[in-house]
Amino acid sequence: MARVIVDVMPKPEILDPQGKAVHGALPRLGFTAVTDVRQGKRFELEVPHVDDESLAEVHRIAETLLSNPVIEDFTVRVDA
């Protein structure tokens, strides 16, 4: 089995209230090195083997089910 990772993030122009909340909490907890936070989602999908066909299917899954293409971007990568 191979693992394919799909990372979904809000598009840069979309407000990210969850990321802003985390960013606002960091200084109160004593963390000062972080200048911005964006919160997203990570999906791990197991496939029998990685080839062009299985990666294309994962891409279609990410496009139709795992993300909202209007407000989110996603990346697909194979876990090493």
C-alpha positions as CSV (number, residue, x, y, z in Angstrom):
1,M,0.0,0.0,0.0
2,A,1.1,3.5,-0.7
3,R,-0.1,6.7,1.1
4,V,-1.1,9.8,-0.8
5,I,-1.4,13.1,1.1
6,V,-3.9,15.8,0.2
7,D,-3.3,19.2,1.8
8,V,-6.2,21.6,1.6
9,M,-5.7,25.3,2.5
10,P,-7.8,28.4,2.1
11,K,-6.9,30.5,-0.9
12,P,-4.6,33.5,0.1
13,E,-7.4,36.0,-0.6
14,I,-9.9,34.1,1.7
15,L,-10.1,35.2,5.3
16,D,-9.0,32.5,7.7
17,P,-10.7,33.2,11.1
18,Q,-9.3,29.9,12.7
19,G,-5.8,30.8,11.7
20,K,-6.2,34.3,13.0
21,A,-7.5,33.0,16.3
22,V,-4.4,30.7,16.7
23,H,-2.2,33.6,15.7
24,G,-3.8,35.8,18.3
25,A,-3.3,33.2,21.0
26,L,0.4,32.6,20.4
27,P,1.7,35.8,22.1
28,R,-0.5,35.2,25.1
29,L,1.2,31.8,25.5
30,G,4.6,33.3,25.1
31,F,5.3,32.4,21.5
32,T,6.5,35.5,19.6
33,A,8.4,34.1,16.5
34,V,5.4,33.4,14.3
35,T,4.2,36.2,12.0
36,D,1.1,34.5,10.5
37,V,-1.0,31.3,10.7
38,R,-3.2,29.7,8.1
39,Q,-5.2,26.6,9.1
40,G,-6.0,23.9,6.7
41,K,-6.9,20.2,6.4
42,R,-4.8,17.1,5.7
43,F,-6.1,13.9,4.3
44,E,-4.2,10.6,4.0
45,L,-5.4,8.2,1.4
46,E,-4.1,4.7,0.9
47,V,-3.9,3.3,-2.6
48,P,-2.7,-0.1,-3.8
49,H,0.1,1.5,-5.8
50,V,1.0,4.9,-7.1
51,D,0.8,5.5,-10.8
52,D,-0.7,8.2,-13.1
53,E,-4.1,6.7,-12.9
54,S,-4.3,6.5,-9.1
55,L,-2.9,10.0,-8.7
56,A,-5.4,11.3,-11.2
57,E,-8.2,9.7,-9.3
58,V,-7.0,11.2,-6.0
59,H,-6.8,14.6,-7.7
60,R,-10.5,14.2,-8.8
61,I,-11.4,13.1,-5.2
62,A,-9.7,16.2,-3.8
63,E,-11.4,18.5,-6.4
64,T,-14.9,17.1,-5.8
65,L,-15.1,15.9,-2.2
66,L,-12.1,17.0,0.0
67,S,-12.0,20.7,-1.0
68,N,-14.2,23.6,-2.1
69,P,-12.4,24.8,-5.2
70,V,-14.0,28.2,-4.9
71,I,-12.3,29.1,-1.6
72,E,-9.6,26.4,-1.2
73,D,-6.4,25.2,-2.9
74,F,-5.1,21.7,-2.6
75,T,-1.9,19.8,-3.2
76,V,-1.5,16.1,-3.8
77,R,1.8,14.3,-2.9
78,V,3.0,10.8,-2.3
79,D,4.2,10.1,1.3
80,A,7.8,8.9,1.1
